[in-house]
Amino acid sequence: MLLCISNYNTKLMKRFSLLLLVLLWSFTGFAQTKDSISHFSGSVNVTNNGISLVPTFSLGKPAAIFLLSVGKGRLSFEPDMRFALEGKPWSFIFWWRYKAVQSGKFRLTVGAHPAVNFRTYRLPVNGDSTDVTVARRFLAGELAPNYLLSKNVSIGLYYLFAIGFDINTPKYGHFITVNSNISNIGLPGKLKLRFNPQFYYLKQDKRDGFYFTSAFTISKNNFPFSVSSIINKTLSGNILGSKDFVWNVSLIYSFNKNYVRHQ
């Protein structure tokens, strides 16, 4: 039975790898068709510790994160693909996002995604043991209002609601943040600092907790590489798998291409 599960998940991983290749090929094709999209951007992130979308959870080892965004007008498709550096898939998130309000200083983005999270279990088989990778399915939606206090300072809220479909996953999840974004802080050598402090509340079924997290990014104008760090501290709670303190350091390569349609 376990061998059947292992073989099934191996086939599933191969299917997701094929899907990844198809998506990357499709994005390249879209990017070459100026009438199809208005922007194509993304980043490649290599880190000593992969940290999840909910930052109290981490992979606990080096990871590579691929973020892409392709869209036209207010609608965009933004896949988020994460792997351990050893090559094993960690999670695939396929975001659809829509900029519902873009007037004055107020912004509102809504989004939804299907997602798959991979977990490897070491299980006994006939007196020996084998690694079994299990794919766990989720569906989520988000609401992100944001208000610009100035050109470089904004405050906002973020709400993510998730549904888990498989055994040993939370059936319902609520992730609510109060956040801010402070950017373009001048540093020596024409470098810029951006940091994003936030407090958040996490509830998974009957368990919950309160947390503080912040991301720090050092970059330079017209230079594709940047360095980033995330810290996360548990303030209180009883969420399973939550860690008291999480941190990482990342090297990020970013690209961005905007298209103007000629009449």
N, C-alpha and C positions, 0 to 999 in steps of 0.2 A: 504493500500500500504506500509506504513512504517513498519507495523507488518510483512509483507511478507519479506521486506528487512532485518529486524532484525532476522527473523527465518532463512533466507538464510545465513546471515553472521555467525549465531551461528553454522549452519551446516558446513560452511567453516572453522571456527575455530577448530571444532572437527576433520575435515579432516586433517588440518595441524598438530594438536596434534598427530594424529595417524601416520602421515608421520614422525614426529620427533621421535616417539618411534621406528618405523621401521628403520630409519637411525641409531639411537643409537645401536639397536640390530645388524644391519648389520656391523657397525664399530667394535663392539666387536667380531663378527665372523671373520672379516677380520684380526683383530689384532692377532687372534690365528692361522692364516694360514701364516706361515712365507714365503712360496713360492709366496704368492699373493702380498705382499707389502714389502717395505723396511723401511717405517717409519710410526708411528702412534703417534700423539702428540695432545696436546690441553691444554685448560685452562678454568677455571671457575672464573668469575670476578663478585664480588658483590660491588656495588658502591652506593654512596648517590645520584648521579645524572647521569642517563644514557646519554652518549654523543654519537652522531651519527658518522658514518664513515666520514661525512663532519662535522667537530666539531663546526661549528656555530649553529647547530641544536642540541637540547637536549630534553630528555623526561621530564625533570623538576621534577623528583621524583626518588626514589631508584629503581635500576634495577639489574637484573642478566644477564650476557652475557656468552654464551657458544661458545667457538671457538674450532674447531676440524680440524685436517689435517691428511689425510691418502693418501699415494701415493707410487709410485714405480719409481725409476729413477728420471727424471726431471718433471714428471707429478704428480699433486696432486689434490685432491678434498678437499675443505676447507669450510664447512658450518659455517655460523656465525648466531647464533640464540639468539635473545634478547627478554627479558620479563620484564615487571614491576614486582616488588617483590610481588605485590598483585596477580600475576598469569596471568594477561592479556598479550597476545603476543604483541610485539612491532614491530619487523621486523625479517624476515628470508631471508638470503642471501646465495646462493649456488654457491660458487666460484669453477671454474676450473682454475688452474694456471699451466703454463709451463715455466720452466727455459730455455729460448731460448739460452742465452749465459752465460757460466760459465768459462771463460778463463782469465788468468792473474788477473788483478785488476778490470776488467770491468765485470759487471753483467747486464743481461737484463731479466726481467720477463714479460710475457704477460698473460692476464687473461680475463675471461668473466663470467658473472653470470646472471641468472634470480633472481628476488627478489620480495618480497611482504612486504609492509609496512602497518601496521594496525593503523587506527585512529578512535577514539570513538567520536561520536557526540551526544549531548543531544537535542532531538527533541520533539516537542509537539504532543501528540496523544489523541484525544477526550477529550480535556480539561486538560489532565495530561501530563506527559513527560516520555520518555523512552530513554535509551542508545542504540545507534545503532553503531555497529562496522563495519567499511568499510575496505575492503582489497584493496589496491592499487598496481598495478603490474608495474614492471620496468624490463628493460633489459639493461645491461651495459657491457662495455669492458674497460680494463686498459692496460697501458704501463708504465713500471717502470725501467728505466735505473739507474744504480748505479755504483759509482767508489770508490774503496778503497784507501784512502790516506795513511793509515797505518792499523795495525792490529785492532785498536780500533776506528778509525775515518773513516767515509765515507760521501760522498755527493751524491745527486741524484736529479732526477726529477720524477714526478709522474703525469700521465694524466688519468683521468676517464671520459668516455663519457657515458651518460645515456639517455634512452628513456622511457618516461612515457606513459602508455596506457589508463589511466582512466581520467574521468572528475575531475577538481580541482587539477590536478598534473601538474608540468612542463612537456611540451612535449619533450624538449631537455635540457640536462644539461652538463656543462663542468666544471671540477674540476682539476686545474693545480697547482702543488706545486713545490717549490724549497726547498729541505730539507737536513738535515744532521743528522748523528747518531754518538754520542760520548758515548762510553761505558767503563766499567771497571775502573771507577774513584774510587780510594781507599778511604774508610771511616773508622772510628774507628769500632772495633769489627768485622773485616774481612768482612764488608759490602761493596757492590759495588753500584755505582750510574751510571745510564744511562739516558741521556736526548736527545730529538729529536726535536730541534727547526725547524720551517718551516714557510715560507710565502706562501700564496696561493691566487689564483684568482678563483672566483666562478661565473659562468654565468648560469642563468636559463631563457630560452626564451629571453625576452628583458631586463631583470634585471641582475645586476652584482654587485660584491663587492670585496674588497681586505681585507685580514685578516692575523693575526699572531697567531700561535698556538705552543704549546710545551708540550711534555709528559715527566714526570720525574718518574723514577722507581728505587727503592732501593731493592736490593736482596742480597742473600748470596749463595755462591757456594754450590751445593749439598743439598739445602734446598728448598722445593717445594713452599713455600709461599713468596710473595713479596708484596710491597706496591707501588702504583702508583698514580699519579695525572696528570690531564690534565687541561691546561688553554687555553682559546681562546679569542682573542680581535678583534673586528671589527675595521678596519682602515678607511674604507669608503664603501658606497654601499647602495643599495635599495632593497636587496633580502627580499621577504616576509617571515616572520617567523624567520629571522636572529636576534640574540640577541647581544647586545653590548659587554657583557662579560659573559663567561661561564667557570665554573670550577667544578672539582669533586675530590674525593679521593676514591681509590678502594683497596680492598684486593683481591689478585689473587692467585689461586692455579694452578700450572702448572705441566704437566707430559710430558714425552718424552720417546719413545721406538724405538730404531733402531734395525733392523734385518739383519743378515748376512746369506745369502743362502749358505748352504753346498752342495758341488758338490758330 
